[in-house]
Amino acid sequence: MAGRKRSAPATKSPRAARSRAGPSGTAQNPAVPTVYRDLLREARRAAPVESPERPTKRLKRPGERTRKPTLKENPDDGNDDEDDIEFEDVVIPAATVQTVFREDSDEEDEDDIQFEDVDTLVSSSAVPAGQQLAVLNLNLTEQKNAMTSSRAVERRKAIGKAEKERRVHVHKIHLLCLLSHVERRNRWCNDAAVQETLRPHLTDKMMRLLNPRSTLIQYGRTESLKTGLQETSSMFKSKFRITERGLRRALWPENEEQLKDYQIPEDSETTHEKSDFLDAAKSLQGSRDVGAQLFCALLRSAGVEARLVCSLQALSCVPGGPTMPKQKGDSSSKPTKGELYAAAVAKYESTYEDSAPLSARRRLGHPLATAYNVPSIDPPPSRPTSTGPKPIRGESPYPVYWVEVLDVAQQKWHPVDPLVTGTQWRPRALEPPASDTLNCLSYAIAFEADGSARDVTRRYAKAYNSKTKRLRIDGPNIPANRSPGVNRDGTPSKWNAGERWWRRAMRRYRRPFPTDLDQIEERELAAEEAKEPMPRNVADFKDHPVYALERHLRRHEVLVPDAQPSGTVGAGSKGPLEKIYRRRDVRIARSKERWYRLGRIVLDGEVAVKILPKQVRRKSRFGEEDDDNSENDDPDRVGLFGDDAAGTPIYMLEQTEVYKPPPVVGGKVPKNRFGNIDVYVPSMVPEGGVHIAHERAAFAAFILGVDYAPALTGFEFKGRKGTAVLSGVVVPTDAEEGVWAVIEGLSDLEAEMEEERKRRGLLRMWSRFMKVLRIRERIYAGVDEEAEEEAEAREKEKGVAEDDEMGAGDVSGGFMRDDEGGGFFID
């Protein structure tokens, strides 16, 4: 395309400016005098031709703003036409080919070299004779893998159902061990020797302030107690030295290798016995946990009612619990900043350790610096090495142990932490944040001097219902707690499985009879829980005991028709607003089959509040249906009320009534199509009948000849089928006494037959023993054989006669005979 002229866009370019300039390159501006134009022309002719330099950047004046071009005002727009610009033909020089020659040390076989197609043609004349071109392969795969591997975050492997159950059991055991540990430390605080050792540290003024006079007003007694605690805490903190590491949060290991490489810190607590605790009271040094326990003993020695409070650091029972960090010796772990800095310092010192230090004059850069007499400066004296204990680092800034003091004037317990936070009367200042991996407040247990304990977590947790309770064994997110508990009479319980277990665990530390102070504190903790503010994010509304979102309702949960929202919450900045309802407006809806199992039936004409879609059964990797699915235990699968193709309709409790079975008329018990009667709950027993739950009830009713019906009390689901469970029979009320009498008679008869079988078994054993003795006597003593044969014949005849008598008197019918044991004794 050489020699062709192209039209350029109408832009103001330097070439266009030079085309309008004069012969000297300056613009013909009539405002410029001719003298200046002549001088500029001569200067250009005398100056050598050089590449133009970049003009210096004009400094911006203060307050001046940089003006940016706009769409309406473009600085590159020109007013010239496109025809005024012409392009010249420029010859493009030939491309220079860069050649790389392989050295002898880099020689490889020809089969290992891979050639790629190159679009650029290179002539053979550019390569010297005797040399070959080496092709460089650019492999970006390794670089890409290296970059992605460094950025990729290691994902933890999800734990299975068995592991979740195991963690729950381990969590329970750990809780019991920690409770026993705190109970033991609480007894140590009551030791007389420990209190006598600590009491001299209190002055008379502190004793008067800690025990205010009863003549003071309520406000004065409270202020006196607060002042005394402040002075006592300051004194104790100044005297006690923290030299050991206390308790911290327990973490789960990711694998067994972490447990093998785990090492207990060298500065861990060494107070294991009561004598060690007494030594710590004398020396006033140890861990901060021991310090809080000694402070509790100090207050008790002064006559103050003090409780020892501990935040139990148990292993997490939730699936996403924290895990142990990787050890420093692990090759996969990255070096920390401290290690990198130490390596850089070591490299610097090893490089410059032999070089002589520069003098002060040489370090001064001025030429006349050598003429100045620099005075000699002595090096500063080195700091004396401290012989005291090293400070404990790496501990949580929040305490694990602290003390609660009773304000008698107001009948309230107040927390005091003298060593870690140095606060008092501030319970919310003792809760660590969720980001603290060394401390977690989920169980705060307070032990009194008499050994009783109380769970006071609600006093210190800011969000007990929405966050703290999820970390506990009685939390709603534990798999075993999702289904409501059932009482002994079959009615639903208000406590779930985890709450019942925790109440049984704390029953050991409960007083037989609660005092007035216990009742006041219980109302106070309930008020603290009730005034908890509404959660601010959507995740905290799940399983909340007070509030609920419609998205978090379970499969069998519905809202009442007249439910009014209490507020709204947004799922993110751009998410839609969702209505917040009260948990009391949530009802559990069940199908007709489930209500029938609970002894209720749906009223006629009721409309279902919800239609449950059919769930597709999961299939395993072998193509079979998963038998571990929770839906296998669904009683709706029996289908006594039919099955809707669109789904299963469910109804609320208000849409049902108590089921009344047909009564017993004329001694006839009503039966279903399977020949039995449904007795899932006691209210399903028909009027005029009685349920006898005994294994021999059916046989007894058959002997008497009364009408009866086997009682169906439930189903056992194994795999994909449900098996009916029959427990006892239902008979008319008039025949109840007779059936029980026959049952007792059959039980006595069976007991007699059992004794008779044992007696005959003993006789057979003794008979065999006597025969063995006679054989031994015959061999070694030479007994007459004829007399022995006659004696055996007489015993044989006697045994046959006894068998005939027993056979004639056997009226048991279906009971097993003694000769049916196969040669063994029947127990």
Order of alpha helices (4+ residues) and beta strands (2+ residues): alpha-alpha-alpha-alpha-alpha-alpha-alpha-beta-alpha-alpha-beta-alpha-beta-alpha-alpha-beta-beta-beta-beta-beta-alpha-alpha-alpha-beta-beta-beta-beta-beta-alpha-beta-beta-beta-beta-beta-beta-alpha-beta-beta-alpha-alpha
